[in-house]
Amino acid sequence: MSKPQPPLSKTNLFKPIKVGSIELQNRIAMAPMTRLRGNPDDFTANDTIKKHFSDRAKNNGGLIISDAISVSWPGIGYPVGIMIQTKEQAQKLKPTVDAVHEAGSYFSAQLFHVGRNAVAAVMKARGLRLLGPSAGVYGDAEAEEAAKEAGIELEEMSLDDIDQLKKDFVKSAKNAVEVCGADFVEIHAASNYTLAQFIDISANKRTDKYGGCIENRCRLVLEVVDDLIDAIGAERVGIKFSPYMTLGGGSGVDGEIHCIAQYAFLYSELERRAKEGKRLAYVSNYEARLAGFTKDGDFGLSTEL
Ligand SMILES: Cc1cc2nc3c(=O)[nH]c(=O)nc-3n(C[C@H](O)[C@H](O)[C@H](O)COP(=O)(O)O)c2cc1C
């Protein structure tokens, strides 16, 4: 006879856990889910976003991870979003973070740069370039067609573009912690956005120090990790990966280099930092079950609560 199961309330799920230097009251984390509800003009947070997160933080006590927040205009990718690159933008997200804290939960601000998977028409309309690790290496034929239709071409990120991206991650991370009061910053290195594109051999055909071998393809994401450790402390930094994800042109298990080999190096580098006293607050891994984006990049989402 099988042993009777303990009630859910007695399982580890409802026991506290230390993440970084913070003790969460339970082990429940709300996954980052972009809802595209920021103000379209200046990409700032608003009362709708505050209500969305404070509702979910009530009676929780765990971790709430934000929508993916763009680190810069060149990194937006979608028609609507949130940014905290300037102090003024960050001030608009602060009431949301405060509301999550007042409800007894903790807040992680997820930061991303969309790169080659940006909606081409959005970038064109805003006078922004379509950037990725390598020129002309689109996620798929549809993305290439969309770029042609929009009259824009996928350009290789220059070393200056890469330096700027790193600075933008740092600036947004500092604002997340110092202005918004976020407990953590999560580096979005998943979902085949820019950092994942650099990791993936099918997207990254570079011949400089950011491409060509496993170590070089991991260079950018590890530089962002190190910059954020320096800026806000390892105990506040989380990171998200999706090694197996093929949506958005990822190689998954079918790459020229198997994702296990590629990501084993990455995880070992994080562990090396941990052993040097710079252990990240958390590492999140997901295996996507998403079916796809809609052509205009709105995820088919409603703006209603
Ligand atoms: C509507 C929607 C929006 C999402 N937005 C993000 C996002 O902004 N950042 C991110 O890292 N993951 C995002 N995800 C992925 C989720 O965080 C999660 O990793 C994924 O849904 C896998 O979890 P599941 O297997 O429980 O669905 C999104 C998922 C959905 C359904």
PDBQT file of the ligand as one rigid body, heavy atoms in Angstrom, charges set to zero:
ROOT
HETATM    1  C1  LIG A 401       2.244  34.915 -22.227  1.00  0.00    +0.000 C 
HETATM    2  C2  LIG A 401       3.621  34.508 -21.867  1.00  0.00    +0.000 A 
HETATM    3  C3  LIG A 401       4.602  35.482 -21.762  1.00  0.00    +0.000 A 
HETATM    4  C4  LIG A 401       5.909  35.123 -21.405  1.00  0.00    +0.000 A 
HETATM    5  N1  LIG A 401       6.862  36.091 -21.259  1.00  0.00    +0.000 NA
HETATM    6  C5  LIG A 401       8.091  35.749 -20.836  1.00  0.00    +0.000 A 
HETATM    7  C6  LIG A 401       9.055  36.727 -20.559  1.00  0.00    +0.000 A 
HETATM    8  O1  LIG A 401       8.827  37.930 -20.695  1.00  0.00    +0.000 OA
HETATM    9  N2  LIG A 401      10.258  36.321 -20.112  1.00  0.00    +0.000 N 
HETATM   10  C7  LIG A 401      10.563  35.000 -19.946  1.00  0.00    +0.000 A 
HETATM   11  O2  LIG A 401      11.676  34.677 -19.534  1.00  0.00    +0.000 OA
HETATM   12  N3  LIG A 401       9.670  34.044 -20.178  1.00  0.00    +0.000 NA
HETATM   13  C8  LIG A 401       8.440  34.379 -20.601  1.00  0.00    +0.000 A 
HETATM   14  N4  LIG A 401       7.513  33.410 -20.788  1.00  0.00    +0.000 N 
HETATM   15  C9  LIG A 401       7.864  32.012 -20.469  1.00  0.00    +0.000 C 
HETATM   16  C10 LIG A 401       7.477  31.689 -19.034  1.00  0.00    +0.000 C 
HETATM   17  O3  LIG A 401       8.189  32.503 -18.120  1.00  0.00    +0.000 OA
HETATM   18  C11 LIG A 401       7.778  30.229 -18.687  1.00  0.00    +0.000 C 
HETATM   19  O4  LIG A 401       9.170  30.026 -18.666  1.00  0.00    +0.000 OA
HETATM   20  C12 LIG A 401       7.196  29.280 -19.697  1.00  0.00    +0.000 C 
HETATM   21  O5  LIG A 401       5.837  29.545 -19.886  1.00  0.00    +0.000 OA
HETATM   22  C13 LIG A 401       7.410  27.821 -19.257  1.00  0.00    +0.000 C 
HETATM   23  O6  LIG A 401       6.697  27.542 -18.120  1.00  0.00    +0.000 OA
HETATM   24  P1  LIG A 401       5.458  26.516 -18.220  1.00  0.00    +0.000 P 
HETATM   25  O7  LIG A 401       6.048  25.253 -18.737  1.00  0.00    +0.000 OA
HETATM   26  O8  LIG A 401       4.961  26.429 -16.831  1.00  0.00    +0.000 OA
HETATM   27  O9  LIG A 401       4.490  27.174 -19.177  1.00  0.00    +0.000 OA
HETATM   28  C14 LIG A 401       6.217  33.757 -21.163  1.00  0.00    +0.000 A 
HETATM   29  C15 LIG A 401       5.220  32.793 -21.264  1.00  0.00    +0.000 A 
HETATM   30  C16 LIG A 401       3.950  33.146 -21.607  1.00  0.00    +0.000 A 
HETATM   31  C17 LIG A 401       2.905  32.079 -21.702  1.00  0.00    +0.000 C 
ENDROOT
TORSDOF 0
